[in-house]
Amino acid sequence: MPTVPTRHRPPARTGARADLIAGTAAWVLVAVALAVGMLTDARLYGGAQFPNASPRFGEYPVLAHLAPHLGPGTPLAVLLAVAVVAWGPTLARRLRWRVLLATAYLTSLAWILALALVDGWRQGVVHRLATRDEYLYEVPGITDIPTMLRTFTTRILSQQPDSWTTHVSGHPPGATLTFVWLDRIGLGGPTAAALVCVAVAALVAVAVPVTVAALGRADLARAAVPFVCLLPGAVWLGVSADAMFAGVAAVGVMLVALGAARGVMPLCAAGGAVLGWSVFLSYGLVLMAPVALAVVWVTRCWRALAHAVPAALAVAAVFALAGFWWPEGYELVVRRYYEGIGAVRPYWYWVWANLACLALVVGPAAAAGLRRAAPRFLTPRPDPVVALVAAAALAVVAADLSGLSKAETERIWLPFAVWLVVAAALLPRASWRWWLAAQAATALAVNHLLLTNW
């Protein structure tokens, strides 16, 4: 039989079986982490449950407990999932770019809120930021911001009468300041704070594809849109402050990408300032540096660094002049962490169970996409999507090996997860709807079978 010329062959589907194995492996990892966690509970925690949550909650590997339930968000979540699976890939190809981005933002916003409302309005939205451990608990007592900044580090360590509550002490003051400023402009209270967090979190559905397009892959940017919108991690984007952190960091990377690609250095400076601010929202966001550097590397616009880095340092300088020194805060947070839950959670378990949390956040489609991207990580000049995914994977590895991300990574790693899911754009077009269905099923299963703490 004569060989069919390459140009006449139908599109190859090589690797489809390997993709399926990779996607399935993500779920297997979750199951193994669950089984090992449950079987070794006494050795892991001395038989104790997570100390700051309801006794009903476990953390194998996510902080949640088994509680099958439906809620007012269930019909909307299912309808959105069906709509994105059915029409998402087609609309992503055909809509005008700006219309597509607006549609992506609204879809992401609706998906996040629908999943949150599965737990009900109070439990799923209002209550999330209203607990004693959250930032809002401290807001009424902060009447003098300059004094708060000057004395912030003196209240980080626990076992003292005026110690900050858990989330305030565990983050730089920028996170708390955000909620203080919201309160000052009339958006105080848990409801407004939750909705602001969700609104900012949904920006990832715009920032991520815009970044990919700016780096020269408009086709993959469009392909990524439905996967970013239907991110299973939306379960934790609504509602947590880390969701807001993810949105802010993604916008910072987007601005650097736009500036570097177009040679508009003020945009790079703006991106650097936003990324600098993000480091004062969460200590871990210093690990967004590889993602920002990947953007500069792909564009080969090294001038971008000369504008972005000073802008980021300017943000640090403002905080330093106000009395907060980031390295000192970080050192004290590490001490507090290992005086408390960090000393209880075993490294041997979480160093790999964290990845099970991440698997639930990014979903099986991202796992399959990572399988396709990984062999190209070390090529001299990889595809922009591969470069972004590799940078995000590097950030995750660094966070994981540090030992400072033991558990709760379903929310802590959201800023990195939104870049990993872009790998799904590398999957064959013919399989996109199947993978989108798997993404939706992951989110719906988690939110309807478990009652999550975040």
Salt bridges, closest charged atoms under 4 A:
ASP19 OD1 - ARG371 NE 2.83
ASP19 OD2 - ARG372 NH2 2.79
GLU59 OE1 - ARG345 NH2 3.17
ASP119 OD1 - HIS69 NE2 2.61
ASP119 OD2 - ARG128 NH2 2.73
GLU134 OE1 - HIS167 ND1 3.85
ASP219 OD2 - ARG217 NH2 2.69
ASP242 OD1 - ARG411 NH1 2.69
ASP383 OD2 - ARG217 NH1 2.15
GLU408 OE2 - ARG345 NH2 2.75
GLU408 OE1 - ARG411 NH2 2.80
